[in-house]
Amino acid sequence: MEQAAILSPLTAHTASYKVFYGSFELGVANYRLPATDSGFYSYHFDSDVSLLMLSDQRHLKSEFTLENGKLVPFRYIQERTGTGSDYTEQTAFVKGQQFIHTIYKQEALKLPYQEKVFDPLMVQLQFRMDLAANIRPLDYKMVKEKEIDDYQFRVLGKEKVTIESGTYDTVKVEVVRDSTKRQTFFWMAPTLAYLPVRLSHFSKGSKQLDIQLANYQFEQPLPPMTPTLIDGPNKQSSTAVDELHTDPETSAQITESELDEIKQLAED
């Protein structure tokens, strides 16, 4: 396995996305990974979405290092403003003290330090690196909202995805959950260092949050990738994701309950 391919997600790049709820365009989301010569990385995410009286702006920053081919978190900051309560989340991973210090909505907590624990932003880069290396299982522990949560992913297969910005050869990934009431799927492009091309989230099989790649730029050419290991679908996978454009309610007038659902998505 070529090390250059595995580390390719750390190539300096930017990526912009359009955010939809059904046919309603909510706004934009942007990622930025600047170049570094020191081995100390800083990954940035900014989003601005709104619909009618609802708004949500977020600014995230993750600082981390690369050690023995794995990402090690150092500090994470999230600032959220908009409809509802504004808040800040900060997490410091202090390996020397064997503690994780985190503050969420002005409430502080000290958690025991664990190896292979990530923040919600840089875990995306580790996930892309693991896809490039065909590492299994795709299991991750993440510090979020004063808790350490477990997340599991599964590579379902290869798919060609056509969106406004172009046509991409991708691998389709699902978030593994015990219940099918909530489903999330990703489409990652191997030739773009497994950059996400599309994300779709379903709640009870109905209207989805849909995020689509609008444009991207890498500062250096990317190396070729080895073939992706395919896990295949599990028995509970839904076909709802194959019906993104066939739901007649997608273009209907949005309801008050759906506005509440969007607000909940923004606050989660």
C-alpha positions in Angstrom: 0.0 0.0 0.0 1.5 3.3 -1.1 1.9 5.7 1.9 1.3 8.6 -0.4 -2.2 7.3 -1.2 -3.1 6.8 2.5 -2.0 10.3 3.4 -3.6 12.0 0.4 -6.6 13.3 2.4 -4.0 15.5 4.2 -3.2 17.2 0.9 -4.0 20.9 1.3 -7.4 21.5 -0.2 -10.7 23.4 0.0 -14.2 22.1 -0.7 -17.6 23.8 -0.9 -21.0 22.3 -0.6 -24.6 23.2 -1.1 -27.0 22.2 1.6 -30.6 21.2 0.8 -33.7 20.0 2.8 -35.8 18.3 0.1 -35.9 20.8 -2.8 -35.2 23.8 -0.5 -31.7 25.1 -0.7 -30.6 26.1 2.9 -27.2 27.5 2.3 -23.5 26.5 2.0 -20.8 24.7 3.9 -17.0 25.1 3.4 -14.0 23.0 4.4 -10.4 24.2 4.4 -7.2 22.3 5.1 -4.1 24.6 4.8 -0.7 23.3 3.9 1.8 22.7 6.7 5.5 21.8 6.9 5.5 21.2 10.7 3.2 18.2 11.0 0.8 20.3 13.0 -2.5 20.6 11.1 -5.4 23.0 11.3 -8.7 21.9 9.7 -11.6 24.5 9.3 -15.3 24.2 8.6 -17.8 27.1 8.2 -21.5 26.9 7.4 -24.3 29.3 6.9 -27.8 27.9 6.4 -31.3 29.5 6.7 -34.9 29.0 5.8 -37.6 31.5 6.5 -37.2 32.6 10.2 -34.6 29.9 11.0 -30.8 30.4 10.7 -27.7 28.6 11.7 -24.1 29.7 11.4 -21.2 27.5 12.6 -17.4 27.9 12.7 -15.3 24.8 13.6 -11.6 24.5 13.9 -9.7 21.3 14.7 -5.9 21.2 15.5 -4.1 17.8 15.4 -0.8 16.1 14.5 0.2 13.1 12.5 2.0 10.4 14.5 2.9 7.0 13.1 0.4 7.4 10.2 -2.5 8.2 12.5 -4.1 11.5 13.4 -3.9 12.6 17.1 -6.2 15.4 18.2 -5.0 18.4 20.1 -7.8 21.0 20.3 -11.3 21.5 18.9 -13.5 24.6 18.9 -17.0 25.1 17.6 -18.9 28.4 17.7 -22.6 28.3 16.8 -25.0 31.3 16.3 -28.5 31.6 14.9 -32.0 30.6 15.8 -32.2 29.3 19.4 -29.4 29.5 21.8 -25.9 30.4 20.7 -23.1 28.3 22.2 -19.5 27.4 22.1 -17.9 23.9 22.4 -14.2 23.5 23.2 -12.2 20.3 23.7 -8.6 19.9 24.6 -6.9 16.5 24.4 -4.1 16.4 27.0 -2.3 13.2 26.5 0.3 14.0 29.1 -2.3 14.4 31.8 -4.4 11.4 30.5 -7.5 13.7 30.4 -9.8 15.2 27.8 -11.1 18.6 29.0 -14.3 19.7 27.3 -16.7 22.6 27.6 -20.1 22.5 26.0 -22.7 25.3 26.5 -20.7 26.7 29.4 -20.7 23.3 31.2 -17.2 21.8 31.8 -16.3 18.1 32.1 -13.1 16.1 32.4 -13.1 12.8 30.6 -10.4 10.0 30.8 -8.0 10.1 27.9 -8.4 7.3 25.4 -6.3 6.3 22.4 -8.0 6.7 19.0 -10.5 9.2 20.2 -11.3 12.0 17.7 -13.1 15.3 17.5 -16.1 15.7 15.1 -14.1 17.5 12.4 -10.7 15.8 12.1 -12.3 12.3 12.4 -13.5 12.9 8.8 -9.9 13.0 7.6 -9.0 9.9 9.6 -12.0 8.2 8.0 -10.8 9.1 4.5 -7.3 7.9 5.3 -8.7 4.6 6.6 -10.8 4.2 3.4 -7.6 4.7 1.3 -5.8 2.1 3.4 -8.8 -0.4 3.3 -8.7 -0.6 7.1 -11.6 -2.4 8.8 -13.6 -2.1 10.9 -14.5 1.6 10.3 -15.2 2.3 14.0 -14.5 5.6 15.7 -14.8 7.2 19.1 -15.7 10.9 19.1 -15.9 13.5 21.8 -19.2 15.5 21.2 -21.4 17.4 23.6 -19.5 16.2 26.7 -19.7 12.6 25.7 -17.6 10.0 24.0 -19.8 8.4 21.3 -19.2 5.4 19.1 -19.7 5.6 15.3 -19.6 2.7 12.8 -19.5 2.9 9.0 -19.9 0.4 6.2 -18.9 0.5 2.6 -21.9 -0.6 0.6 -20.6 -0.6 -3.0 -19.5 1.5 -6.0 -21.9 4.1 -7.5 -21.6 6.8 -10.2 -23.1 10.0 -8.8 -24.3 12.9 -11.0 -25.0 16.3 -9.3 -24.9 19.9 -10.4 -21.1 20.1 -10.2 -20.4 17.0 -12.3 -20.4 13.2 -12.4 -18.2 11.3 -10.0 -17.2 7.7 -9.5 -17.8 7.0 -5.8 -18.1 4.5 -3.1 -21.3 4.6 -1.1 -21.0 4.5 2.7 -23.6 4.2 5.4 -23.6 5.1 9.1 -24.5 1.8 10.9 -27.3 2.3 13.3 -29.5 -0.2 15.3 -32.7 1.4 14.0 -33.6 2.3 10.4 -35.7 5.3 11.5 -32.7 7.5 10.9 -30.3 6.7 8.0 -27.3 8.6 6.7 -25.4 7.8 3.5 -22.1 9.2 2.1 -20.7 9.1 -1.4 -16.9 9.4 -1.4 -14.7 9.9 -4.5 -11.5 7.7 -4.3 -9.8 9.8 -7.1 -10.3 12.9 -4.9 -8.6 11.4 -1.8 -12.1 10.1 -0.8 -13.5 13.6 -0.6 -17.3 13.4 0.2 -19.3 14.2 -3.0 -22.7 13.8 -1.4 -24.4 13.2 2.0 -28.1 12.3 2.4 -29.9 11.9 5.7 -33.3 10.3 6.1 -35.7 10.4 9.0 -38.3 7.7 8.9 -37.7 7.3 5.2 -39.1 10.8 4.4 -37.6 14.2 3.6 -33.9 14.3 3.7 -31.0 16.6 4.5 -28.9 16.5 1.3 -25.4 18.0 1.0 -23.8 18.1 -2.4 -20.2 19.0 -3.5 -20.2 22.4 -5.4 -16.5 22.8 -6.0 -13.1 21.7 -4.7 -9.4 22.5 -5.2 -6.3 20.5 -4.2 -2.9 22.3 -4.0 -1.0 19.3 -5.3 -1.7 16.4 -7.7 -3.2 13.4 -6.0 -1.6 9.9 -6.2 -3.6 6.9 -7.7 -5.6 4.9 -5.2 -5.8 1.1 -4.8 -9.2 -0.5 -5.3 -11.6 0.1 -2.4 -12.6 -2.8 -0.2 -16.4 -3.3 -0.4 -18.3 -4.6 2.6 -21.6 -4.8 0.9 -25.1 -3.9 2.3 -26.4 -5.3 5.5 -29.9 -6.7 5.7 -31.5 -3.6 7.2 -30.3 -1.2 4.5 -33.2 0.9 3.1 -33.9 1.6 -0.5 -35.0 5.1 0.4 -31.7 6.5 -0.8 -32.5 5.4 -4.3 -35.6 7.5 -4.4 -34.0 10.9 -3.8 -35.9 12.5 -6.7 -39.1 10.5 -6.7 -40.7 11.7 -3.4 -43.7 13.9 -4.5 -43.5 15.7 -1.2 -40.0 17.0 -1.9 -41.4 20.0 -3.8 -44.4 20.5 -1.6 -45.0 23.5 0.7 -42.9 22.9 3.8 -44.9 22.4 7.0 -44.5 23.7 10.5 -43.5 20.3 11.8 -40.8 20.1 9.1 -39.5 23.5 10.2 -39.2 22.2 13.7 -37.3 19.2 12.3 -34.9 21.5 10.5 -34.4 23.5 13.7 -33.6 20.3 15.5 -31.1 19.3 12.9 -29.5 22.7 13.3 -29.3 22.3 17.1 -27.9 18.7 17.1 
